[in-house]
Structures are given as C-alpha cells and as structure tokens.
Amino acid sequence: MTGAAGSGFTGFSASAQTMSLVAFSTAAAVTLLLCVMTGPDRDDLDEFYTGYGSLSPLRNGLAIAGDYISAATVLGTGGVIALCGYDGVVLALSTALSLMLLMFLLAEPLRNAGRFTMGDALARRLPGRCVRITACAVTIASLLPLMLVQLAGTGQLMAFVLGFTGESLKTGCVVGLGILMIAYAAIGGMKGTALIQILKIVLLMGSGAVVAALVLRRFDWDPGALFTAAAGQSGAGPAFLRSGLQFGTAPAARVDMIASELTVVLGGACLPHITMRMYTASSARQVRRSMSWAVSLVALFVLVITVVGFGATALLGRTAIAAADPQGNTAYLLGSRAVFGTEVTTAETFLFTLVTTALFLTLLASVAGMILACANSLAHDVFAARVQEMPARREMTLARVSALAIGVPTILLATLVQRHSLQPLVTLSFCLGASALAPALVYGLFWRRYTRSGLLATLIGGSLTVLLLMPGTKLVSGSPVSAFPHADFAWFPFTTTGIVSIPAGFLFGWLGTVLSGRAKAEQQRRQYEAVEGWILAGAVRTTGKGN
C-alpha cells in the first residue's frame, strides 16, 4: 500500500491528516504518562506481575477484552467480513466463542493454579525447571508472530492514514513505536498495561459503535437492506451471504474451514497474554465477573465489526477494498470513512480521527501486553527459577531487562516482514496456542494421571508439528495473497495446521504419560487429588513462591 493510495482512499485533507498525527502523538504521550504514574513504585513482584489484583471486575473485564481484541482482530477479521461476507462473520463469532471457552472451562482453574505466568500454572502440580523453560519457550514462540503482525501493521496504518510515502518512514514508525511499547511493559507492569487496554477498548468500542450506527442509518436501520446491498456490491451475488466464498465449497474446503475455526477457538483462549489476565483477579468470583464483562464486550464488538465490514462492501464495493489491500486489512478504516460520504464535516473528521486513534492505541496496547507476558515468563520461569529465593528487586529488574531483550529482536524482525503477507504469522500463533498450550492446559488442569513427560511431550511435540507443517500451507506460498506469492512450495492442502497438529498435541501428551509407566501415573494421580479442590474450586490460595 502506498502513501498516495492511503491519502486517496481516506479522502482527507492535509489538515485532517495533521489532526490524526496530533491525536496519535497525544495518545502515545498520555499512555506513557499513565504507565509512569501507575507503575510499581517499590520492589513488589505481586504489584508488577498482577497489580495486586486491585482492578474491579468491570475494569479487569475491560482489560481482558482490550488484550483479546488485537489489531489483527480488528483489521484482519474486518477484512475477511468485507471480502468474504458470511465466512468472515463465522470467523468473528469464533473469536467470541473462544473467550467463552476460556470463561467456562479454564479461567477459574488457571487463576487458582497459577500465580504470575503460564509456567506457574503448569508447574504447580508438575514441578521442574525443564517444565518452566519449555513453557517460556512456547510462550515466546506463540506470541512473537502476533507481535510482528501488530508492529508491522503500525507502519501500514500510519502510511494509510497520514499519507506517508517511502519504506523508510514506515520502518521509522515501527522502530519508534516498538521502543514505546517496550517502555509500556517495562515501566507500567500489569497495572500500567491494563489502563492502556481499558483506554483502548473504551475508545475502540465507542467510536466503532457510532460508525456502526451511522452505517445502519444509511440503510434506514434495516440490517437486511445492508446485507443485500453488500451482496450486490461484492461481485459474488447471493454467494456473499452463504458459506464457501473464503475457502470454497468442496469437501476438502469445508474441512479446512472447520479446522481454521477450531484453531481460532482453541488458540485464542490459551494464548499467554490472555491467560495472564486471570491472575489479576483477587478471587474466583472476581474472575467470573470479569470474564462476563469481557465476553459481553467482545460479543458487542463482533456486531460492530460485522456492520462496519458489510458497510464497507455496500458503500465502496469489494473491488475497491481489495485494491487498497488484497487482504482487506484497511476495510474497517474504509468503511468508517465511506459512511460520511463525499462532503466531510468537522465533526465527521473528528470522529474518523477517533477511529484511527483507537486503532493506533489497539496496536500499542496489543504489543505491550504481549511483550509483558513474554518478559514475565522469561524473568520468572527461566531466571528466577534458577535459585531458591531470588530477591524481589532483582527479579523485577530482570523482568524489565527481559522486556528489552524480547522487544528489540521483535522490532528488527518486524522491519523485515512488513513487506510480506502477515496472515501466516497470525495463523502460526493461533496454531501454536491450539496445538501445544491448549492440550497442556486441559490435561494439566483436569487429567489426574498426567505426568511431567506427558506435559513436555505435549508442548514440544505440538509446537514442532505446527512448525514443520506451517511452511507447507497455502498461506506461505502458492497463491497471490501468500507470504511468497512468486514461489510455490506448498504441499499441505490446508490453510492452517490445526487439522493435524491439534490432535497431535493431545496424542503426544497421552503417549508421553502412558510411556512414563503406571507407577509414575499413579503417583501423579495422588499428587493431583491432594490439590484438586484447590485447582478446580479455589479451596486454597497460596501466596508463596511457585515451584
């Protein structure tokens, strides 16, 4: 996408683009100030890692929803809705279903079993440094691709909205904002990043709801008329409102769609930057109330993004959206702009600036939360676990240095991948979450005979299966919208690895446990039964350091 194209499609004058730049700068300054003001002012690990669980259920729910609705969700899912209609709506609903799965199945046991990180939850009943190191490695592997997508998307967003030209300016945006995100994680800790998430989700929901209302007003508040108009402008006719436009209608394509949705549901629920929010609640009841708010907000946003996505197609046409970005990542912005018509008032310019600022904050907050999750795991599960009792001051220093150690390579890699299709990276993160972390958590929290060997087999086997299969998918090569469109080394006939890697992750865990021997499994059963009431019902809440 070029800067010229961005300026033309948004249709705003230089003064309007200046307003957006001022809004971006103000948002960055205000959020950094919030982190400085709310960050831990003393050497207290609970304050840095969990914010003392001081957030109310509403605020914690807002923060969870803010972490969950990433820029990939807003831009990517909005694009699929605009380009593929019904299939995009199913993807959006899968996103909401994923959070419901977390709420009803994993949220309370996670909060009871863990303290700060994914490694805490897994090592509580299966202690060992190898468990913590492996959990940290999978945490970083699953979040790094998503961080690259968010950071690379920052350059695209700035170029699109502000009319920037030249790759050097996009790269400068990526580097500058990456440094800002490292500062958020290192300075603000859990409470600081939570406040950014709350600000982001309020602004995103508020501006999105207004735009959705304006779209419906253009169609006399009749959703049916909106959907009919979108189908007419899609170039696909009634097929736009039926399943099959994204994946096709052949039996293999149906299997691919089911596998993709299953990967989103399982992977989204188990990504570490989401699960770490469970530890910020002070009780099991607070977790339930927080998740209720989060699920409601995400469900509402699914409605918003559906209306805006269909509105973009109805008002502009599928061809214009694909011309701006073949993946449709600009559809949310294009729909927000198109609803105003050709003559844009000052109030409408201000509203569009709120929309772009909300997306800008979404990029900032998403990466900050992911960097914090990776840094916490690296400091707590790898470095602090090496000694029996590490001083709190030293561990907090390590966490802040870890944020730098995670953030700098992420920035460098983001500058390299921004010229390629980023969809394979999003898919890779969700596949790792669904194939390694989901089986490990389900087995670790609910299977009494699960052994340490089974856990390691789950994490390592599930991850390796994804990493081996992913380069052969159609998202990496073999199609015009793949990461390498001029090459074709695709051999795996699906767009995600989930159809193979998810069962493989569960199978590896079962095999690892069976091969551990009956005596080891029986020992683990007795150990689990000793803490079963605590994990499942929160009968005990320890404050000591995890194993």
GICORUR-V931296 format. One line per field, one symbol per residue. phi: phi as a letter, one per 20 degrees, with the letter a starting at -180 (. if undefined). psi: psi as a letter, one per 40 degrees, with the letter a starting at -180 (. if undefined). burial: b if it has 24 or more other C-alpha atoms within 12 Angstrom, else e. A space follows every 50 residues. Layout:
phi: ???
psi: ???
burial: ???
This chain:
phi: .effffffffmdffffffgffffffffffffffffffdffdbecfffffc mmleffgfffffffffffeefffffffgffffecmgffffffffffffff fffeddgfgfffedcccgfgffefdcfqffffffffffgfffeggfffff fffffffffffemfcnfffffffffffffffffgffeemfffffffffff ffffffffffffffffffdlldgfffffffffeendmgffdcfpfedodf gffffffffffffffffffdfffeffffeeeebfffffffffffffffff ffffffffffffffednfffffffbgemfefffffffffeneedefffff fffffffffffffffffgfffffffffffeedffffdfcegfffffffff ffgffefffffffffeefedfefgfffgffffffedffffffffecefef dfffffffffffffffffegfefffebnbfdffcfedbcfcefcecegfd ffgfffffffffffffofffffffffffffdffffecmfccedffff
psi: hiddddddddeiiddddddddddddddddddddddddeiheighddddde fefehiddddddddddddgidddddddddddddebddddddddddddddd dddddddddddddiddidddddedegiidddddddddddddddddddddd dddddddddddefiihddddddddddddddddddddddaddddddddddd ddddddddddddddddddfffhddddddddddeeeeadddeiieddeiei dddddddddddddddddddehdedddedeeieiddddddddddddddddd ddddddddddddddddidddddddhdeeeeddddddddeeadhhiddddd ddddddddddddddddddddddddddddddddddedidhhiddddddddd ddddddddddddddddeeeihedddddddddddddddddddddddehdeh iddddddddddddddddddddeieddieideidgdeigfheheieieddd ddddddddddddddedidddddddddddddedddddefdihieihi.
burial: bbbebbbbbbbbeeebbebbbebbeebbeebbebbbebbbeeeebbbbbb bbbbbbbbbbbbbbbbbbbbbbbbbbbbbbbbbbbbbbbbbbbbbbbbbb bbbebbbbbbbbbbbbbbbbbbbbbbbbbbbbbbbbbbbbbbbbbbbbbb bbbbbbbbbbbbbbeeeebbbbbbbbbbbbbbbbbbbbbbbbbbbbbbbb bbbbbbbbbbbbbbbbebbeeebeebbbbbbbbbbbeebbbebbbbbeee eeeebbbbbbbbbbbbbbbbbbbbbbbbbbbbbbebbbbbbbbbbbbbbb bbbbbbbbbbbbbbbbbbbbbbebbbbbbbbbbbbbbbbbeeeeeeebbb bbbbbbbbbbbbbbbbbbbbbbbbbbbbbbbbbbbeeeeeeeeebbbbbb bbbbbbbbbbbbbbbbbbbbbbbbbbbbbbbbbbbbbbbbbbbbbbbbbb bbbbbbbbbbbbbbbbbebbbbbbbbbbeeebbbeeeeebebbbbbbbbb bbbbbbbbbbbbbeebeeeebeebbeebeebbebbbebeebeeebbb
